[in-house]
Amino acid sequence: MITIEDFKKLDIKIGKILSAEKIAGADKLLKIVLDIGGEQRQIVSGIALVYLDPSVIVGKQVPVLLNLEPRELRGETSFGMMLCADKGGQPILLSPIEEVPPGSIVK
């Protein structure tokens, strides 16, 4: 169990996917650039086996955890983490029910 104060430490905002491309030599990884409200952020996400054509996710809005330590994956730095649902072991993108401005706070 965590406290509400622990939860408040998470910086989760809505990002709009601007671009997505496969990372050479990595079956599961996509390099994704998001607009998170006046700033662009690159993340690396293990969703390539579900979203075989990365162009289908461009323009989608997704929740992103922003205050996660950067991590190097296959030569690309990930500056956050997209939040996904798990469906039978496969990541499925989450999205607001209606469009919101990029950078909107998730609470």
Order of alpha helices (4+ residues) and beta strands (2+ residues): alpha-beta-beta-beta-beta-beta-beta-beta-beta-beta
